[in-house]
Each structure stands twice: as C-alpha cells, then as structure tokens.
Amino acid sequence: MSKIDLSNISHSYNPNETNPVYALNPFSMTWQDGARYAILGPSGCGKTTMLNIVSGLVRPSAGKILFDDKDVTDLKTEDRNIAQVFQFPVIYSTMTVYENLAFPLKCRDFPQNKIDERVNSVSETLNLKAFLNQPARKLTADQKQLISLGRGLVREDVAAVLMDEPLTVIDPDLKFRLRRNLKEINEKYKTTLVYVTHDQNEAMTFADNIIVMSEGEVVQTGTPKDLFERPNTTFVGYFIGSPAMNLFETEAVSQSEVKIGSVKIKTSTDLSKIKNKKIKLGIRSEFIDVIEKEGENTVKAKVKKIEDFGNFKLLTAVAENFIIKSKIDREKPISDGEINLHIPAEKCCVYENEKLI
C-alpha cells in the first residue's frame, strides 16, 4: 500500500484555449496508507476525472501525483501498481471464475500456493467460492461484477484499489453486505480503498473520509460525522442527509442571534464579523424536537403533514412563511394544529455567501 499525495492538481480538457474550462479546480490532499476514502458528488462534478488522474489514465494539466513521496505523474497506468474496478463488469469470458481471480497473480509470477491462498480468501469474502470452477460468462451480471471486484482485491502489493461506482449493477441487499466485506478487507489487509459514488448512503457507510465535490471543486473533506453535523457549505448541507438540511434565509440581529421572519433564534456562532446581514441558518431535521411549552429557540408552527418511514416519522410544518422539517420518534404522538419546535443553538450552522461561518 502507499500514501498518495495529490499536490496542486488541476485539470482542463481544453488547456490551450484562451478561457479553458476546468473539470478539476486546483486542490491538494493526501490519502493515507491503508485508509478508506469515498469521492462523492453529483454526475459531472469531476469524481471520475480525479480517479483517472490517480490511476494514470489522465495526465493532470497541472500539479503532481506522488506515491510514497515518489513522483508518478508521468508514469503509465501499468507502472503505478494500482488495481481498478469499473462501473460495469470486466471479465475474461473464456476463463473460469478461478482463472479470472488468479490472472493478476499469474501475470506477476506468484507461486501457485500463494495464488490458491489469495483466490480462496477473496472468493470466500465475496461469496464466489462455490463458482470457482464455473465459466465466468455463465454467471449473472452482479456475480460478474464480484469477479471484477475480486480481481482488484486479490493482490496485496498494490498501492491502492480504485473503484468507480463498482456496485451499480448489484442489488441493494448485496450492496450492503459487500460494503461491509470491503471494510473487513481493509481492516484485515490494510488495503487503501478509494470509492467513487454519487450515493451518499454508500459513501457514509463505507468510508473513513469522504471527499465531497461540486462542479470540479473539492468543497469539503471529512468524516461522515463532520459532513453531517458541520457542512462547510450549503451545498454539502443540501447534498448530505435525507431529508436535506433545513436552510432558512435569515438576518443577523445580534452577535449570536438571527431572525427568520419575526422568529429569533440564538446560535453558538460569533456573528460580529459578518459583512452581510443577510445570511442563512442551517439545522438538521434530526436535531429539531417537538416540545410542549414555548420557550427560548422555539418556533410555533402548524403541522402540514406527517410521513411514517417505519423507524421514524418525518414532520413537515409551516411557521409564518417558511417550511421546517423534523425527524421524530415514530411512537411520539403529534396532534394536528400548532406545535412548538425547539432548535438547539449548538446545532445551528450559519452561512455567509453559502459558506460556513
């Protein structure tokens, strides 16, 4: 495995034009040896471009790629010692499942006993052991993708395993089990795993660290807890979480207090240095509670609808001219009409020009 440094990387597909359009805006980051990363963002945000730059399929317009402090920017893909798993299955149809999994090791002249050991270990993890002697072409689409995944995981000496939406063709229950298996492989073999996805649930349940991208820019990097509780931008607040973060147009009325319409809300943010009184207040629906009595940081609202999701209820209420959503215990009785919603000051995020203060 390797520590991977992306130093002042940027990329344009028309760099020689007067006004080049950048698929990746300049950024720097380090992927630590043996960690799990997810690159998360909507389609077209630059996720795959970043992955292709690391793999060597694309050379960046500027910047350097270093594996364990060695500059590999100009090295071809085959010389970077990485494994790749693509969105759709790539198999050798004339080979058996065993031969497919063993192929990367045979190409590198591994001894037969080591090949058997690794193929058996990976096939057991991916539930492919019963199919080892079967022709790979006769397997289902999701089983073929497991073979692709297994070929990427069978080598222990790779710098990293790079996966570009590898579970697209796999059913939801198997996806959950595979993400758990990938985490077990990472913990057992300390394999550096980098996983590209547009699905926040995949990213949050797989990665130690998530890189959130929007329009070619890395907007935040952090743990799932960081992204959920303290989104750096309103985009991250909107993109992460289900439902999205509540975001309200507000006005600062003191060093720590904002006003939504006529409702005043205290926050734990120092607002004394903001340049624009027009700001936004963000609060996760998970942190808003229904309380009996009106008090500090409560909003009086009228119930609009209640949706039962089995393990929780999603309450949508209207206060003055804004909508507020709250996740509540499904056993908690909620009456029609007016209710009091409490917004804890310490859970409020305040944004100026769409960025966290």
Buried (B, 14 or more C-beta within 10 A) or exposed (E): BBBBBBBEBBBBEEEEEEEBEBBBBBBEBEBBBBBBBBBBBEEBBBBBBBBBBBBBBBEBBBBBBBBEEEEBBEBEBEEBBBBBBBBEBBBEEEBBBBBBBBBBBEEEEBEEEEBBEBBBBBBEBBBBBEBBEBBBEEBEEBBBBBBBBBBBBBBEEBBBBBBBBBBBBBEEEBBBEBBEBBBEBBEEBEBBBBBBBBBBEBBBBBBBBBBBBBBBBBBBBBEBEBBBBBBBBBBBBBBBBEBBBBBBEBBBEEEBBBBBBEBBBBBEBEBEEBEEEEBBBBBBBBBBBBEEEEEEBBBEBEBEEBEEEEEBBBBBBEBEEBEBBBBBEEEEEBEEEEBBBBBBBEBBBBBBEBEBB
